[in-house]
Amino acid sequence: MSESVLEKRDQIIAALDYPRLLMEREIKQRACPEHYRFNEQVAECNECLYILECQSYSKQLAAPTLKRASSSELLRMLRFGFEYVSYQLNRQDHDTAQCECDQCVWIRSVAPLLDAAAA
C-alpha cells in the first residue's frame, strides 16, 4: 500500500476512537448482565435501548476489527460514526459550524475525510 493510503487508513482508525468513546459512555451508564458484549441469543440484549451502541462498540469499532478492515469497511464505519455523532448533536441542538465542543470539532475534522472518499 502506498504511504498516502496507509496514512488515510490511520486517520480513519484514529477518528473512529471518538464515536467509540461516546458509545462506551452511553452503554456504561447502566448495568449490563452481559458485560457490554452484545449477545443476539439473549432477550435483554435484543430489547435493550443501547443495542446499536453495544453492537457497534463491541464488534465493529474494536481495535482489532479496525486494523483488519478493508478501506471500504473503514469508510462505512466512519460514515456510521459520523451519523451517530451527528444524531447526538441534533438531540442537543448544536450549531455544528460554530460550536467548539468536542463533538462539533470532531464532525468538522471528519467531514474532509468523507468528502475525499466520495470524490
Protein Blocks (a to p, Z undefined) as FASTA:
>chain_A
ZZklmmmmmmmmmmmmmmmmmmmmmmmmpccfklopacfkbmklmmpmklmmmmmmmmmm
pmklmmmpcfklmmmmmmmmmmmmmmmmmmnopafklpccfklmmmmmmmmmmmmmmZZ
